[in-house]
Amino acid sequence: MLVSALGSMIRVLVACTLLASWSAHADNPFYFLQAVNQYRLSGFNVSYLVAIFVPALQLLLATLLLFFPKEAKITFAMCVLVFITFAAAQLSALWRGLDISCGCFGLNHDVMVSVWTMLVPTSLAAISALGYHLMAARPSSRILVGQVN
């Protein structure tokens, strides 16, 4: 029961974080496009697609975590990949000496990419990995097609 409660708390925490980030990006998509483009990881056209795709992915993952708990294991796995990608983008910016805004939660220009901002996606990746582990430890209530009881 403790595993189930902890897993539920982690699902809500990660989902709310994704929703907060999605909301900031959806409220001002042009700022988010500018933030993505400042990382200089690709050309403008790819940055444009990323600026459209990432908020949609954040909303999808949050929705799955909140309303489809039976899919939490695969959703947590996807969250781990997303958060690691965010951390890798920030690490790349640090490595290349870019003095840019993180762009993580909207229009806060004061939050520059740093080791401290990397803690957010890195911590969320670790929390999501714990959520995945907890969901893997839970007995499945599904019966697979063709499964013999």
Secondary structure as GFF3:
##gff-version 3
##sequence-region A 1 149
A	DSSP	alpha_helix	2	27	.	.	.	ID=ss1
A	DSSP	alpha_helix	29	38	.	.	.	ID=ss2
A	DSSP	alpha_helix	44	67	.	.	.	ID=ss3
A	DSSP	three_ten_helix	69	71	.	.	.	ID=ss4
A	DSSP	alpha_helix	72	95	.	.	.	ID=ss5
A	DSSP	alpha_helix	115	137	.	.	.	ID=ss6
###
